[in-house]
Amino acid sequence: LPIYQVAGVVLQLGNELITIRLYDIDSGVIKRIAGFNDKVIPNLQWLANGKGLLCLYQGRATNFSRLQIGLISYPGGNFQPVTKDTNNYATLTLSSDDKTLATVQQRQLRSFYLLPAAGAGSSLPAPTLTQERSVDDFAWAVSGGFDLHEDLNLVHVSADDSSKTVLLSDLGLFGLNSCPDGKTIVFSWIGQGGGHEIQIWRTDANGGNLKKLSFGKTDLNPVC
């Protein structure tokens, strides 16, 4: 592909969650290649023949929680997945003949620790919670324990890990905060109800009385 043409991703342009645009450096002309409402695309890589773009994407099927590899045709703008699995992928590198793709396949195991303010010394204590693969965010619960976003659920876990309660299911979050009143949790939710906006919501600490608080397109990381 000539180097005077550059593809870029724009978030929340018009009625699309993701818009891919082509920028012609010499003429200054910008044109749309493709647009999607069901995926977020943080990385693009041109094929050497210029007939498509490889991408890393997060899709609605996983509530935008896991990066997979896809292919967008050019100039048609049609999308097709390259990988369909439970792994996460980072980086894309393509050989000059378009025959070999190199990427980093990730399998994440996470442990949750509580540490004293003075530090833990030369060795870590035992994990506070049972080892988790999919804890994406957490907040201290004023009433005790933690509110976690894990496995696409919002859950409350006791401080000693003896009990776990699912508050809300099947949601992709970008930011989570437990309010000082001990009664409210706020979070940014992407794709609620099949939409493509990222908006701020609140729920009672027990998962009841769910309510939308903002109506923008990209409202992130609420704090009480």
TILUMLO-875954 format. One line per field, with one value per residue (C-alpha): chain; x, y, z; residue number from 1. Coordinates in steps of 0.1 Angstrom, whole numbers. Layout:
kette	A / ... $
x	X / ... $
y	Y / ... $
z	Z / ... $
nr	NUM / ... $
// end
This chain:
kette	A / A / A / A / A / A / A / A / A / A / A / A / A / A / A / A / A / A / A / A / A / A / A / A / A / A / A / A / A / A / A / A / A / A / A / A / A / A / A / A / A / A / A / A / A / A / A / A / A / A / A / A / A / A / A / A / A / A / A / A / A / A / A / A / A / A / A / A / A / A / A / A / A / A / A / A / A / A / A / A / A / A / A / A / A / A / A / A / A / A / A / A / A / A / A / A / A / A / A / A / A / A / A / A / A / A / A / A / A / A / A / A / A / A / A / A / A / A / A / A / A / A / A / A / A / A / A / A / A / A / A / A / A / A / A / A / A / A / A / A / A / A / A / A / A / A / A / A / A / A / A / A / A / A / A / A / A / A / A / A / A / A / A / A / A / A / A / A / A / A / A / A / A / A / A / A / A / A / A / A / A / A / A / A / A / A / A / A / A / A / A / A / A / A / A / A / A / A / A / A / A / A / A / A / A / A / A / A / A / A / A / A / A / A / A / A / A / A / A / A / A / A / A / A $
x	0 / 14 / 26 / 6 / -26 / -31 / -60 / -72 / -100 / -124 / -146 / -183 / -185 / -221 / -242 / -212 / -193 / -162 / -154 / -124 / -112 / -86 / -65 / -48 / -18 / -12 / -47 / -61 / -91 / -107 / -130 / -148 / -137 / -160 / -180 / -192 / -216 / -207 / -169 / -141 / -109 / -77 / -52 / -50 / -24 / -25 / -20 / 10 / -11 / -34 / -65 / -74 / -67 / -60 / -72 / -75 / -110 / -133 / -168 / -202 / -203 / -178 / -192 / -160 / -139 / -115 / -93 / -95 / -81 / -102 / -99 / -115 / -116 / -106 / -123 / -154 / -151 / -165 / -154 / -146 / -131 / -97 / -98 / -128 / -115 / -113 / -78 / -67 / -44 / -19 / 0 / -1 / 29 / 25 / 52 / 59 / 43 / 10 / 14 / 24 / 9 / 27 / 9 / 11 / -15 / -24 / -40 / -45 / -46 / -51 / -48 / -63 / -42 / -48 / -15 / -8 / 0 / 36 / 41 / 44 / 81 / 101 / 73 / 36 / 9 / -16 / -42 / -72 / -96 / -95 / -75 / -95 / -90 / -114 / -114 / -113 / -120 / -129 / -140 / -140 / -175 / -182 / -203 / -173 / -159 / -154 / -175 / -159 / -164 / -156 / -167 / -190 / -208 / -209 / -205 / -201 / -175 / -170 / -136 / -128 / -140 / -166 / -195 / -202 / -233 / -240 / -256 / -258 / -251 / -239 / -224 / -192 / -178 / -154 / -150 / -165 / -170 / -187 / -202 / -194 / -231 / -226 / -259 / -249 / -225 / -218 / -202 / -198 / -216 / -209 / -235 / -264 / -296 / -277 / -266 / -231 / -228 / -207 / -229 / -229 / -254 / -261 / -275 / -282 / -256 / -277 / -281 / -316 / -330 / -308 / -309 / -291 / -274 / -258 / -268 / -236 / -216 / -184 / -189 / -161 / -149 / -175 / -165 / -190 $
y	0 / 35 / 52 / 83 / 65 / 59 / 40 / 51 / 43 / 69 / 61 / 71 / 90 / 96 / 65 / 41 / 28 / 24 / 40 / 32 / 60 / 63 / 95 / 105 / 126 / 143 / 154 / 157 / 136 / 115 / 87 / 60 / 24 / 6 / 11 / -12 / -11 / -45 / -43 / -21 / -21 / -8 / -21 / -22 / -37 / -34 / -64 / -60 / -61 / -34 / -55 / -55 / -47 / -72 / -60 / -68 / -64 / -68 / -80 / -79 / -117 / -113 / -80 / -64 / -82 / -102 / -93 / -115 / -112 / -102 / -92 / -62 / -62 / -31 / -14 / -34 / -30 / -64 / -81 / -117 / -132 / -149 / -164 / -176 / -189 / -180 / -166 / -129 / -116 / -87 / -72 / -79 / -84 / -96 / -110 / -91 / -119 / -118 / -155 / -154 / -136 / -133 / -123 / -128 / -152 / -144 / -166 / -146 / -158 / -132 / -132 / -107 / -95 / -72 / -57 / -35 / 1 / -5 / -32 / -70 / -74 / -97 / -121 / -119 / -131 / -157 / -143 / -128 / -142 / -175 / -172 / -157 / -155 / -128 / -100 / -68 / -42 / -39 / -14 / -14 / -19 / 4 / -22 / -47 / -69 / -60 / -53 / -70 / -71 / -107 / -131 / -104 / -102 / -76 / -95 / -88 / -109 / -109 / -99 / -134 / -149 / -170 / -158 / -144 / -127 / -119 / -85 / -80 / -104 / -101 / -66 / -50 / -23 / 5 / 18 / 7 / 26 / 19 / 51 / 64 / 60 / 22 / 19 / 27 / 13 / 33 / 21 / 27 / 1 / -5 / -19 / -21 / -32 / -38 / -2 / 10 / 39 / 38 / 53 / 57 / 36 / 31 / 2 / -4 / -23 / -54 / -51 / -36 / -3 / -2 / 32 / 51 / 83 / 96 / 98 / 105 / 83 / 78 / 84 / 66 / 59 / 74 / 84 / 91 $
z	0 / -8 / 23 / 15 / 26 / 63 / 80 / 114 / 139 / 152 / 182 / 184 / 151 / 141 / 148 / 147 / 177 / 155 / 122 / 101 / 79 / 52 / 52 / 19 / 30 / -3 / -11 / 25 / 15 / 42 / 34 / 54 / 48 / 73 / 104 / 132 / 162 / 176 / 181 / 194 / 173 / 190 / 164 / 126 / 103 / 65 / 43 / 21 / -10 / 3 / -1 / 36 / 72 / 100 / 133 / 170 / 182 / 212 / 202 / 217 / 220 / 249 / 261 / 248 / 273 / 251 / 221 / 190 / 155 / 125 / 88 / 72 / 34 / 14 / -3 / 5 / 43 / 51 / 84 / 90 / 122 / 120 / 156 / 176 / 209 / 247 / 245 / 244 / 217 / 218 / 189 / 152 / 129 / 93 / 70 / 38 / 17 / 37 / 45 / 82 / 111 / 144 / 176 / 214 / 227 / 263 / 290 / 321 / 357 / 383 / 421 / 444 / 474 / 504 / 515 / 546 / 539 / 551 / 525 / 525 / 529 / 507 / 500 / 491 / 515 / 504 / 479 / 496 / 471 / 452 / 420 / 393 / 356 / 347 / 373 / 353 / 379 / 416 / 442 / 480 / 493 / 523 / 540 / 538 / 511 / 474 / 443 / 413 / 376 / 367 / 340 / 326 / 360 / 387 / 420 / 456 / 475 / 512 / 525 / 536 / 503 / 521 / 500 / 466 / 453 / 416 / 414 / 377 / 348 / 312 / 311 / 298 / 321 / 318 / 353 / 386 / 419 / 452 / 467 / 502 / 512 / 511 / 492 / 456 / 429 / 397 / 366 / 328 / 307 / 270 / 247 / 271 / 253 / 221 / 217 / 212 / 237 / 269 / 295 / 333 / 353 / 390 / 410 / 447 / 465 / 463 / 425 / 426 / 412 / 381 / 365 / 337 / 348 / 316 / 280 / 262 / 238 / 257 / 295 / 314 / 349 / 372 / 407 / 436 $
nr	1 / 2 / 3 / 4 / 5 / 6 / 7 / 8 / 9 / 10 / 11 / 12 / 13 / 14 / 15 / 16 / 17 / 18 / 19 / 20 / 21 / 22 / 23 / 24 / 25 / 26 / 27 / 28 / 29 / 30 / 31 / 32 / 33 / 34 / 35 / 36 / 37 / 38 / 39 / 40 / 41 / 42 / 43 / 44 / 45 / 46 / 47 / 48 / 49 / 50 / 51 / 52 / 53 / 54 / 55 / 56 / 57 / 58 / 59 / 60 / 61 / 62 / 63 / 64 / 65 / 66 / 67 / 68 / 69 / 70 / 71 / 72 / 73 / 74 / 75 / 76 / 77 / 78 / 79 / 80 / 81 / 82 / 83 / 84 / 85 / 86 / 87 / 88 / 89 / 90 / 91 / 92 / 93 / 94 / 95 / 96 / 97 / 98 / 99 / 100 / 101 / 102 / 103 / 104 / 105 / 106 / 107 / 108 / 109 / 110 / 111 / 112 / 113 / 114 / 115 / 116 / 117 / 118 / 119 / 120 / 121 / 122 / 123 / 124 / 125 / 126 / 127 / 128 / 129 / 130 / 131 / 132 / 133 / 134 / 135 / 136 / 137 / 138 / 139 / 140 / 141 / 142 / 143 / 144 / 145 / 146 / 147 / 148 / 149 / 150 / 151 / 152 / 153 / 154 / 155 / 156 / 157 / 158 / 159 / 160 / 161 / 162 / 163 / 164 / 165 / 166 / 167 / 168 / 169 / 170 / 171 / 172 / 173 / 174 / 175 / 176 / 177 / 178 / 179 / 180 / 181 / 182 / 183 / 184 / 185 / 186 / 187 / 188 / 189 / 190 / 191 / 192 / 193 / 194 / 195 / 196 / 197 / 198 / 199 / 200 / 201 / 202 / 203 / 204 / 205 / 206 / 207 / 208 / 209 / 210 / 211 / 212 / 213 / 214 / 215 / 216 / 217 / 218 / 219 / 220 / 221 / 222 / 223 / 224 $
// end
